[in-house]
Each structure stands twice: as structure tokens, then as C-alpha cells.
Amino acid sequence: MSLLERWRDERFHRNLAKIDEQCLHEQIRIDARKESDEKWQAVVAKNKAELADNKAVIEQLRAQIAELQKK
């Protein structure tokens, strides 16, 4: 193998390793973003459930106040 062939081979493998590393970093970013989105979706769902519960309690209180005002 000539010196030029070895240089080309080494250069090729260096570039390949660089591309692999970039792909790995991008996949890590994608996975982190996906995990973050899932966590936020869980928080939003929990807050919506709590809001619905609060609305139900408010409606019960309004009904009780209306009953008291009738008396």
C-alpha cells in the first residue's frame, strides 16, 4: 500500500468516525427532546385533570350557594 493510499484510507476512516459521532450526538438530542416532550405532556394532562376537578368543585359550591340564597 502506497503512502498516498494509506493517507486516503486514514482520511476516509477519520471522516467516517466524525460522521458517526455527529449522528450519535443528533440522536441524543432527538431522544432528549422526545423525553422532554413526553414529560411535558404528562404535566399538561395532570393539570387538565386537576382543572376539571376544580371546576366540578366550583359548580358544587355554586349550587350550594344558590340553595342557601333560596332559603
PDB file with SEQRES, HELIX, SHEET and CRYST1 records, atoms N, CA, C and O in Angstrom:
SEQRES   1 A   71  MET SER LEU LEU GLU ARG TRP ARG ASP GLU ARG PHE HIS          
SEQRES   2 A   71  ARG ASN LEU ALA LYS ILE ASP GLU GLN CYS LEU HIS GLU          
SEQRES   3 A   71  GLN ILE ARG ILE ASP ALA ARG LYS GLU SER ASP GLU LYS          
SEQRES   4 A   71  TRP GLN ALA VAL VAL ALA LYS ASN LYS ALA GLU LEU ALA          
SEQRES   5 A   71  ASP ASN LYS ALA VAL ILE GLU GLN LEU ARG ALA GLN ILE          
SEQRES   6 A   71  ALA GLU LEU GLN LYS LYS                                      
HELIX    1 AA1 LEU A    3  LYS A   70  1                                  68    
CRYST1    1.000    1.000    1.000  90.00  90.00  90.00 P 1           1          
ATOM      1  N   MET A   1       0.860  -1.172   0.000  1.00  0.00           N  
ATOM      2  CA  MET A   1       0.000   0.000   0.000  1.00  0.00           C  
ATOM      3  C   MET A   1       0.904   1.231   0.000  1.00  0.00           C  
ATOM      4  O   MET A   1       1.802   1.366   0.830  1.00  0.00           O  
ATOM      5  N   SER A   2       0.644   2.113  -0.941  1.00  0.00           N  
ATOM      6  CA  SER A   2       1.470   3.310  -1.044  1.00  0.00           C  
ATOM      7  C   SER A   2       1.119   4.286   0.068  1.00  0.00           C  
ATOM      8  O   SER A   2       0.107   4.151   0.755  1.00  0.00           O  
ATOM      9  N   LEU A   3       1.968   5.242   0.213  1.00  0.00           N  
ATOM     10  CA  LEU A   3       1.755   6.267   1.233  1.00  0.00           C  
ATOM     11  C   LEU A   3       0.478   7.047   0.940  1.00  0.00           C  
ATOM     12  O   LEU A   3      -0.266   7.376   1.864  1.00  0.00           O  
ATOM     13  N   LEU A   4       0.216   7.344  -0.308  1.00  0.00           N  
ATOM     14  CA  LEU A   4      -0.991   8.069  -0.691  1.00  0.00           C  
ATOM     15  C   LEU A   4      -2.240   7.241  -0.376  1.00  0.00           C  
ATOM     16  O   LEU A   4      -3.233   7.780   0.114  1.00  0.00           O  
ATOM     17  N   GLU A   5      -2.196   5.951  -0.650  1.00  0.00           N  
ATOM     18  CA  GLU A   5      -3.336   5.082  -0.358  1.00  0.00           C  
ATOM     19  C   GLU A   5      -3.597   5.002   1.145  1.00  0.00           C  
ATOM     20  O   GLU A   5      -4.746   5.012   1.586  1.00  0.00           O  
ATOM     21  N   ARG A   6      -2.537   4.926   1.908  1.00  0.00           N  
ATOM     22  CA  ARG A   6      -2.699   4.889   3.371  1.00  0.00           C  
ATOM     23  C   ARG A   6      -3.282   6.204   3.871  1.00  0.00           C  
ATOM     24  O   ARG A   6      -4.153   6.209   4.741  1.00  0.00           O  
ATOM     25  N   TRP A   7      -2.802   7.324   3.320  1.00  0.00           N  
ATOM     26  CA  TRP A   7      -3.308   8.632   3.713  1.00  0.00           C  
ATOM     27  C   TRP A   7      -4.795   8.743   3.389  1.00  0.00           C  
ATOM     28  O   TRP A   7      -5.575   9.222   4.212  1.00  0.00           O  
ATOM     29  N   ARG A   8      -5.197   8.300   2.183  1.00  0.00           N  
ATOM     30  CA  ARG A   8      -6.599   8.332   1.781  1.00  0.00           C  
ATOM     31  C   ARG A   8      -7.442   7.437   2.692  1.00  0.00           C  
ATOM     32  O   ARG A   8      -8.534   7.817   3.113  1.00  0.00           O  
ATOM     33  N   ASP A   9      -6.925   6.256   2.988  1.00  0.00           N  
ATOM     34  CA  ASP A   9      -7.653   5.327   3.846  1.00  0.00           C  
ATOM     35  C   ASP A   9      -7.830   5.905   5.247  1.00  0.00           C  
ATOM     36  O   ASP A   9      -8.910   5.825   5.832  1.00  0.00           O  
ATOM     37  N   GLU A  10      -6.759   6.486   5.776  1.00  0.00           N  
ATOM     38  CA  GLU A  10      -6.830   7.091   7.109  1.00  0.00           C  
ATOM     39  C   GLU A  10      -7.791   8.273   7.105  1.00  0.00           C  
ATOM     40  O   GLU A  10      -8.583   8.431   8.034  1.00  0.00           O  
ATOM     41  N   ARG A  11      -7.729   9.092   6.080  1.00  0.00           N  
ATOM     42  CA  ARG A  11      -8.611  10.243   5.966  1.00  0.00           C  
ATOM     43  C   ARG A  11     -10.077   9.802   5.871  1.00  0.00           C  
ATOM     44  O   ARG A  11     -10.953  10.389   6.506  1.00  0.00           O  
ATOM     45  N   PHE A  12     -10.327   8.770   5.077  1.00  0.00           N  
ATOM     46  CA  PHE A  12     -11.671   8.231   4.932  1.00  0.00           C  
ATOM     47  C   PHE A  12     -12.222   7.768   6.276  1.00  0.00           C  
ATOM     48  O   PHE A  12     -13.354   8.091   6.636  1.00  0.00           O  
ATOM     49  N   HIS A  13     -11.413   7.010   7.017  1.00  0.00           N  
ATOM     50  CA  HIS A  13     -11.876   6.483   8.306  1.00  0.00           C  
ATOM     51  C   HIS A  13     -12.053   7.586   9.349  1.00  0.00           C  
ATOM     52  O   HIS A  13     -12.940   7.503  10.197  1.00  0.00           O  
ATOM     53  N   ARG A  14     -11.204   8.624   9.286  1.00  0.00           N  
ATOM     54  CA  ARG A  14     -11.383   9.758  10.192  1.00  0.00           C  
ATOM     55  C   ARG A  14     -12.707  10.467   9.920  1.00  0.00           C  
ATOM     56  O   ARG A  14     -13.459  10.784  10.842  1.00  0.00           O  
ATOM     57  N   ASN A  15     -12.976  10.706   8.651  1.00  0.00           N  
ATOM     58  CA  ASN A  15     -14.238  11.360   8.283  1.00  0.00           C  
ATOM     59  C   ASN A  15     -15.435  10.495   8.655  1.00  0.00           C  
ATOM     60  O   ASN A  15     -16.456  11.006   9.115  1.00  0.00           O  
ATOM     61  N   LEU A  16     -15.312   9.203   8.460  1.00  0.00           N  
ATOM     62  CA  LEU A  16     -16.391   8.284   8.821  1.00  0.00           C  
ATOM     63  C   LEU A  16     -16.652   8.321  10.327  1.00  0.00           C  
ATOM     64  O   LEU A  16     -17.804   8.330  10.759  1.00  0.00           O  
ATOM     65  N   ALA A  17     -15.586   8.342  11.122  1.00  0.00           N  
ATOM     66  CA  ALA A  17     -15.732   8.421  12.576  1.00  0.00           C  
ATOM     67  C   ALA A  17     -16.380   9.747  12.977  1.00  0.00           C  
ATOM     68  O   ALA A  17     -17.200   9.783  13.895  1.00  0.00           O  
ATOM     69  N   LYS A  18     -16.014  10.840  12.291  1.00  0.00           N  
ATOM     70  CA  LYS A  18     -16.589  12.151  12.583  1.00  0.00           C  
ATOM     71  C   LYS A  18     -18.092  12.154  12.289  1.00  0.00           C  
ATOM     72  O   LYS A  18     -18.881  12.686  13.070  1.00  0.00           O  
ATOM     73  N   ILE A  19     -18.476  11.565  11.173  1.00  0.00           N  
ATOM     74  CA  ILE A  19     -19.888  11.488  10.804  1.00  0.00           C  
ATOM     75  C   ILE A  19     -20.655  10.627  11.800  1.00  0.00           C  
ATOM     76  O   ILE A  19     -21.767  10.980  12.194  1.00  0.00           O  
ATOM     77  N   ASP A  20     -20.078   9.506  12.211  1.00  0.00           N  
ATOM     78  CA  ASP A  20     -20.718   8.646  13.211  1.00  0.00           C  
ATOM     79  C   ASP A  20     -20.940   9.401  14.517  1.00  0.00           C  
ATOM     80  O   ASP A  20     -21.996   9.279  15.137  1.00  0.00           O  
ATOM     81  N   GLU A  21     -19.955  10.173  14.928  1.00  0.00           N  
ATOM     82  CA  GLU A  21     -20.069  10.933  16.170  1.00  0.00           C  
ATOM     83  C   GLU A  21     -21.165  11.998  16.053  1.00  0.00           C  
ATOM     84  O   GLU A  21     -21.946  12.193  16.985  1.00  0.00           O  
ATOM     85  N   GLN A  22     -21.221  12.688  14.905  1.00  0.00           N  
ATOM     86  CA  GLN A  22     -22.254  13.693  14.692  1.00  0.00           C  
ATOM     87  C   GLN A  22     -23.645  13.055  14.716  1.00  0.00           C  
ATOM     88  O   GLN A  22     -24.577  13.617  15.292  1.00  0.00           O  
ATOM     89  N   CYS A  23     -23.783  11.895  14.099  1.00  0.00           N  
ATOM     90  CA  CYS A  23     -25.072  11.197  14.091  1.00  0.00           C  
ATOM     91  C   CYS A  23     -25.472  10.789  15.505  1.00  0.00           C  
ATOM     92  O   CYS A  23     -26.640  10.893  15.881  1.00  0.00           O  
ATOM     93  N   LEU A  24     -24.504  10.328  16.280  1.00  0.00           N  
ATOM     94  CA  LEU A  24     -24.773   9.943  17.664  1.00  0.00           C  
ATOM     95  C   LEU A  24     -25.251  11.142  18.471  1.00  0.00           C  
ATOM     96  O   LEU A  24     -26.221  11.036  19.222  1.00  0.00           O  
ATOM     97  N   HIS A  25     -24.579  12.279  18.323  1.00  0.00           N  
ATOM     98  CA  HIS A  25     -24.981  13.486  19.046  1.00  0.00           C  
ATOM     99  C   HIS A  25     -26.385  13.927  18.637  1.00  0.00           C  
ATOM    100  O   HIS A  25     -27.182  14.323  19.488  1.00  0.00           O  
ATOM    101  N   GLU A  26     -26.689  13.862  17.356  1.00  0.00           N  
ATOM    102  CA  GLU A  26     -28.014  14.254  16.889  1.00  0.00           C  
ATOM    103  C   GLU A  26     -29.081  13.318  17.450  1.00  0.00           C  
ATOM    104  O   GLU A  26     -30.159  13.768  17.839  1.00  0.00           O  
ATOM    105  N   GLN A  27     -28.789  12.025  17.494  1.00  0.00           N  
ATOM    106  CA  GLN A  27     -29.752  11.066  18.038  1.00  0.00           C  
ATOM    107  C   GLN A  27     -29.982  11.314  19.526  1.00  0.00           C  
ATOM    108  O   GLN A  27     -31.105  11.177  20.012  1.00  0.00           O  
ATOM    109  N   ILE A  28     -28.937  11.675  20.243  1.00  0.00           N  
ATOM    110  CA  ILE A  28     -29.069  12.004  21.669  1.00  0.00           C  
ATOM    111  C   ILE A  28     -29.968  13.227  21.837  1.00  0.00           C  
ATOM    112  O   ILE A  28     -30.823  13.252  22.721  1.00  0.00           O  
ATOM    113  N   ARG A  29     -29.776  14.252  20.981  1.00  0.00           N  
ATOM    114  CA  ARG A  29     -30.628  15.444  21.044  1.00  0.00           C  
ATOM    115  C   ARG A  29     -32.086  15.100  20.757  1.00  0.00           C  
ATOM    116  O   ARG A  29     -32.990  15.596  21.430  1.00  0.00           O  
ATOM    117  N   ILE A  30     -32.310  14.258  19.766  1.00  0.00           N  
ATOM    118  CA  ILE A  30     -33.676  13.855  19.408  1.00  0.00           C  
ATOM    119  C   ILE A  30     -34.323  13.103  20.560  1.00  0.00           C  
ATOM    120  O   ILE A  30     -35.471  13.371  20.915  1.00  0.00           O  
ATOM    121  N   ASP A  31     -33.582  12.156  21.150  1.00  0.00           N  
ATOM    122  CA  ASP A  31     -34.121  11.378  22.267  1.00  0.00           C  
ATOM    123  C   ASP A  31     -34.429  12.270  23.468  1.00  0.00           C  
ATOM    124  O   ASP A  31     -35.455  12.094  24.125  1.00  0.00           O  
ATOM    125  N   ALA A  32     -33.546  13.226  23.755  1.00  0.00           N  
ATOM    126  CA  ALA A  32     -33.762  14.126  24.889  1.00  0.00           C  
ATOM    127  C   ALA A  32     -34.996  14.996  24.650  1.00  0.00           C  
ATOM    128  O   ALA A  32     -35.795  15.213  25.561  1.00  0.00           O  
ATOM    129  N   ARG A  33     -35.144  15.492  23.425  1.00  0.00           N  
ATOM    130  CA  ARG A  33     -36.303  16.318  23.098  1.00  0.00           C  
ATOM    131  C   ARG A  33     -37.587  15.513  23.218  1.00  0.00           C  
ATOM    132  O   ARG A  33     -38.590  16.016  23.724  1.00  0.00           O  
ATOM    133  N   LYS A  34     -37.563  14.274  22.760  1.00  0.00           N  
ATOM    134  CA  LYS A  34     -38.740  13.409  22.820  1.00  0.00           C  
ATOM    135  C   LYS A  34     -39.116  13.120  24.276  1.00  0.00           C  
ATOM    136  O   LYS A  34     -40.291  13.162  24.643  1.00  0.00           O  
ATOM    137  N   GLU A  35     -38.104  12.827  25.100  1.00  0.00           N  
ATOM    138  CA  GLU A  35     -38.368  12.555  26.520  1.00  0.00           C  
ATOM    139  C   GLU A  35     -38.929  13.795  27.206  1.00  0.00           C  
ATOM    140  O   GLU A  35     -39.845  13.698  28.023  1.00  0.00           O  
ATOM    141  N   SER A  36     -38.380  14.959  26.874  1.00  0.00           N  
ATOM    142  CA  SER A  36     -38.859  16.212  27.458  1.00  0.00           C  
ATOM    143  C   SER A  36     -40.310  16.469  27.051  1.00  0.00           C  
ATOM    144  O   SER A  36     -41.133  16.865  27.877  1.00  0.00           O  
ATOM    145  N   ASP A  37     -40.617  16.241  25.776  1.00  0.00           N  
ATOM    146  CA  ASP A  37     -41.991  16.432  25.296  1.00  0.00           C  
ATOM    147  C   ASP A  37     -42.958  15.500  26.017  1.00  0.00           C  
ATOM    148  O   ASP A  37     -44.064  15.907  26.376  1.00  0.00           O  
ATOM    149  N   GLU A  38     -42.547  14.254  26.230  1.00  0.00           N  
ATOM    150  CA  GLU A  38     -43.417  13.299  26.926  1.00  0.00           C  
ATOM    151  C   GLU A  38     -43.662  13.729  28.369  1.00  0.00           C  
ATOM    152  O   GLU A  38     -44.773  13.595  28.883  1.00  0.00           O  
ATOM    153  N   LYS A  39     -42.623  14.246  29.018  1.00  0.00           N  
ATOM    154  CA  LYS A  39     -42.787  14.717  30.397  1.00  0.00           C  
ATOM    155  C   LYS A  39     -43.750  15.899  30.447  1.00  0.00           C  
ATOM    156  O   LYS A  39     -44.613  15.966  31.322  1.00  0.00           O  
ATOM    157  N   TRP A  40     -43.600  16.837  29.499  1.00  0.00           N  
ATOM    158  CA  TRP A  40     -44.490  17.991  29.479  1.00  0.00           C  
ATOM    159  C   TRP A  40     -45.921  17.588  29.195  1.00  0.00           C  
ATOM    160  O   TRP A  40     -46.853  18.152  29.769  1.00  0.00           O  
ATOM    161  N   GLN A  41     -46.106  16.616  28.315  1.00  0.00           N  
ATOM    162  CA  GLN A  41     -47.451  16.141  28.016  1.00  0.00           C  
ATOM    163  C   GLN A  41     -48.096  15.540  29.261  1.00  0.00           C  
ATOM    164  O   GLN A  41     -49.293  15.711  29.487  1.00  0.00           O  
ATOM    165  N   ALA A  42     -47.306  14.838  30.064  1.00  0.00           N  
ATOM    166  CA  ALA A  42     -47.822  14.260  31.306  1.00  0.00           C  
ATOM    167  C   ALA A  42     -48.210  15.373  32.282  1.00  0.00           C  
ATOM    168  O   ALA A  42     -49.245  15.285  32.943  1.00  0.00           O  
ATOM    169  N   VAL A  43     -47.393  16.409  32.373  1.00  0.00           N  
ATOM    170  CA  VAL A  43     -47.696  17.534  33.270  1.00  0.00           C  
ATOM    171  C   VAL A  43     -48.969  18.242  32.814  1.00  0.00           C  
ATOM    172  O   VAL A  43     -49.820  18.581  33.637  1.00  0.00           O  
ATOM    173  N   VAL A  44     -49.101  18.466  31.518  1.00  0.00           N  
ATOM    174  CA  VAL A  44     -50.289  19.134  30.989  1.00  0.00           C  
ATOM    175  C   VAL A  44     -51.536  18.301  31.254  1.00  0.00           C  
ATOM    176  O   VAL A  44     -52.571  18.840  31.645  1.00  0.00           O  
ATOM    177  N   ALA A  45     -51.446  16.995  31.045  1.00  0.00           N  
ATOM    178  CA  ALA A  45     -52.596  16.113  31.293  1.00  0.00           C  
ATOM    179  C   ALA A  45     -52.994  16.154  32.766  1.00  0.00           C  
ATOM    180  O   ALA A  45     -54.180  16.188  33.093  1.00  0.00           O  
ATOM    181  N   LYS A  46     -52.001  16.152  33.647  1.00  0.00           N  
ATOM    182  CA  LYS A  46     -52.290  16.218  35.086  1.00  0.00           C  
ATOM    183  C   LYS A  46     -52.977  17.536  35.434  1.00  0.00           C  
ATOM    184  O   LYS A  46     -53.954  17.556  36.182  1.00  0.00           O  
ATOM    185  N   ASN A  47     -52.460  18.638  34.886  1.00  0.00           N  
ATOM    186  CA  ASN A  47     -53.056  19.944  35.160  1.00  0.00           C  
ATOM    187  C   ASN A  47     -54.479  20.041  34.626  1.00  0.00           C  
ATOM    188  O   ASN A  47     -55.341  20.637  35.271  1.00  0.00           O  
ATOM    189  N   LYS A  48     -54.731  19.466  33.459  1.00  0.00           N  
ATOM    190  CA  LYS A  48     -56.084  19.475  32.905  1.00  0.00           C  
ATOM    191  C   LYS A  48     -57.033  18.693  33.801  1.00  0.00           C  
ATOM    192  O   LYS A  48     -58.172  19.109  34.011  1.00  0.00           O  
ATOM    193  N   ALA A  49     -56.576  17.566  34.330  1.00  0.00           N  
ATOM    194  CA  ALA A  49     -57.410  16.759  35.224  1.00  0.00           C  
ATOM    195  C   ALA A  49     -57.711  17.533  36.509  1.00  0.00           C  
ATOM    196  O   ALA A  49     -58.844  17.529  36.991  1.00  0.00           O  
ATOM    197  N   GLU A  50     -56.702  18.191  37.054  1.00  0.00           N  
ATOM    198  CA  GLU A  50     -56.910  18.987  38.263  1.00  0.00           C  
ATOM    199  C   GLU A  50     -57.866  20.146  37.993  1.00  0.00           C  
ATOM    200  O   GLU A  50     -58.707  20.466  38.833  1.00  0.00           O  
ATOM    201  N   LEU A  51     -57.742  20.769  36.839  1.00  0.00           N  
ATOM    202  CA  LEU A  51     -58.631  21.859  36.475  1.00  0.00           C  
ATOM    203  C   LEU A  51     -60.079  21.373  36.371  1.00  0.00           C  
ATOM    204  O   LEU A  51     -61.001  22.045  36.832  1.00  0.00           O  
ATOM    205  N   ALA A  52     -60.266  20.211  35.767  1.00  0.00           N  
ATOM    206  CA  ALA A  52     -61.616  19.649  35.652  1.00  0.00           C  
ATOM    207  C   ALA A  52     -62.188  19.367  37.038  1.00  0.00           C  
ATOM    208  O   ALA A  52     -63.363  19.627  37.294  1.00  0.00           O  
ATOM    209  N   ASP A  53     -61.350  18.831  37.935  1.00  0.00           N  
ATOM    210  CA  ASP A  53     -61.799  18.581  39.310  1.00  0.00           C  
ATOM    211  C   ASP A  53     -62.179  19.884  40.000  1.00  0.00           C  
ATOM    212  O   ASP A  53     -63.194  19.955  40.692  1.00  0.00           O  
ATOM    213  N   ASN A  54     -61.359  20.915  39.808  1.00  0.00           N  
ATOM    214  CA  ASN A  54     -61.637  22.213  40.424  1.00  0.00           C  
ATOM    215  C   ASN A  54     -62.939  22.809  39.898  1.00  0.00           C  
ATOM    216  O   ASN A  54     -63.715  23.392  40.656  1.00  0.00           O  
ATOM    217  N   LYS A  55     -63.172  22.661  38.607  1.00  0.00           N  
ATOM    218  CA  LYS A  55     -64.406  23.170  38.025  1.00  0.00           C  
ATOM    219  C   LYS A  55     -65.619  22.455  38.618  1.00  0.00           C  
ATOM    220  O   LYS A  55     -66.654  23.075  38.862  1.00  0.00           O  
ATOM    221  N   ALA A  56     -65.489  21.164  38.845  1.00  0.00           N  
ATOM    222  CA  ALA A  56     -66.588  20.398  39.438  1.00  0.00           C  
ATOM    223  C   ALA A  56     -66.862  20.881  40.865  1.00  0.00           C  
ATOM    224  O   ALA A  56     -68.016  21.024  41.268  1.00  0.00           O  
ATOM    225  N   VAL A  57     -65.802  21.128  41.617  1.00  0.00           N  
ATOM    226  CA  VAL A  57     -65.965  21.625  42.988  1.00  0.00           C  
ATOM    227  C   VAL A  57     -66.619  23.002  42.971  1.00  0.00           C  
ATOM    228  O   VAL A  57     -67.502  23.283  43.782  1.00  0.00           O  
ATOM    229  N   ILE A  58     -66.191  23.853  42.055  1.00  0.00           N  
ATOM    230  CA  ILE A  58     -66.774  25.197  41.956  1.00  0.00           C  
ATOM    231  C   ILE A  58     -68.262  25.110  41.630  1.00  0.00           C  
ATOM    232  O   ILE A  58     -69.068  25.832  42.217  1.00  0.00           O  
ATOM    233  N   GLU A  59     -68.620  24.256  40.726  1.00  0.00           N  
ATOM    234  CA  GLU A  59     -70.037  24.094  40.381  1.00  0.00           C  
ATOM    235  C   GLU A  59     -70.852  23.600  41.578  1.00  0.00           C  
ATOM    236  O   GLU A  59     -71.981  24.045  41.785  1.00  0.00           O  
ATOM    237  N   GLN A  60     -70.288  22.690  42.361  1.00  0.00           N  
ATOM    238  CA  GLN A  60     -70.977  22.209  43.567  1.00  0.00           C  
ATOM    239  C   GLN A  60     -71.169  23.354  44.553  1.00  0.00           C  
ATOM    240  O   GLN A  60     -72.239  23.501  45.144  1.00  0.00           O  
ATOM    241  N   LEU A  61     -70.135  24.157  44.726  1.00  0.00           N  
ATOM    242  CA  LEU A  61     -70.233  25.300  45.647  1.00  0.00           C  
ATOM    243  C   LEU A  61     -71.273  26.307  45.157  1.00  0.00           C  
ATOM    244  O   LEU A  61     -72.040  26.846  45.955  1.00  0.00           O  
ATOM    245  N   ARG A  62     -71.299  26.556  43.871  1.00  0.00           N  
ATOM    246  CA  ARG A  62     -72.297  27.477  43.327  1.00  0.00           C  
ATOM    247  C   ARG A  62     -73.720  26.954  43.567  1.00  0.00           C  
ATOM    248  O   ARG A  62     -74.627  27.716  43.901  1.00  0.00           O  
ATOM    249  N   ALA A  63     -73.890  25.656  43.389  1.00  0.00           N  
ATOM    250  CA  ALA A  63     -75.210  25.056  43.620  1.00  0.00           C  
ATOM    251  C   ALA A  63     -75.601  25.201  45.089  1.00  0.00           C  
ATOM    252  O   ALA A  63     -76.751  25.521  45.392  1.00  0.00           O  
ATOM    253  N   GLN A  64     -74.663  24.972  45.998  1.00  0.00           N  
ATOM    254  CA  GLN A  64     -74.943  25.107  47.426  1.00  0.00           C  
ATOM    255  C   GLN A  64     -75.280  26.556  47.781  1.00  0.00           C  
ATOM    256  O   GLN A  64     -76.181  26.808  48.581  1.00  0.00           O  
ATOM    257  N   ILE A  65     -74.557  27.505  47.188  1.00  0.00           N  
ATOM    258  CA  ILE A  65     -74.829  28.923  47.443  1.00  0.00           C  
ATOM    259  C   ILE A  65     -76.223  29.287  46.931  1.00  0.00           C  
ATOM    260  O   ILE A  65     -76.968  30.015  47.588  1.00  0.00           O  
ATOM    261  N   ALA A  66     -76.559  28.780  45.770  1.00  0.00           N  
ATOM    262  CA  ALA A  66     -77.897  29.045  45.212  1.00  0.00           C  
ATOM    263  C   ALA A  66     -78.974  28.497  46.115  1.00  0.00           C  
ATOM    264  O   ALA A  66     -80.004  29.143  46.313  1.00  0.00           O  
ATOM    265  N   GLU A  67     -78.757  27.317  46.668  1.00  0.00           N  
ATOM    266  CA  GLU A  67     -79.728  26.714  47.589  1.00  0.00           C  
ATOM    267  C   GLU A  67     -79.858  27.558  48.846  1.00  0.00           C  
ATOM    268  O   GLU A  67     -80.967  27.780  49.332  1.00  0.00           O  
ATOM    269  N   LEU A  68     -78.753  28.022  49.368  1.00  0.00           N  
ATOM    270  CA  LEU A  68     -78.776  28.840  50.582  1.00  0.00           C  
ATOM    271  C   LEU A  68     -79.489  30.177  50.326  1.00  0.00           C  
ATOM    272  O   LEU A  68     -80.194  30.684  51.198  1.00  0.00           O  
ATOM    273  N   GLN A  69     -79.305  30.733  49.145  1.00  0.00           N  
ATOM    274  CA  GLN A  69     -79.935  32.009  48.830  1.00  0.00           C  
ATOM    275  C   GLN A  69     -81.443  31.855  48.676  1.00  0.00           C  
ATOM    276  O   GLN A  69     -82.188  32.808  48.908  1.00  0.00           O  
ATOM    277  N   LYS A  70     -81.900  30.674  48.290  1.00  0.00           N  
ATOM    278  CA  LYS A  70     -83.337  30.432  48.135  1.00  0.00           C  
ATOM    279  C   LYS A  70     -84.028  30.412  49.488  1.00  0.00           C  
ATOM    280  O   LYS A  70     -85.208  30.749  49.582  1.00  0.00           O  
ATOM    281  N   LYS A  71     -83.323  30.029  50.521  1.00  0.00           N  
ATOM    282  CA  LYS A  71     -83.938  29.883  51.853  1.00  0.00           C  
ATOM    283  C   LYS A  71     -84.144  31.156  52.515  1.00  0.00           C  
ATOM    284  O   LYS A  71     -84.649  31.194  53.636  1.00  0.00           O  
TER     285      LYS A  71                                                      
END                                                                             
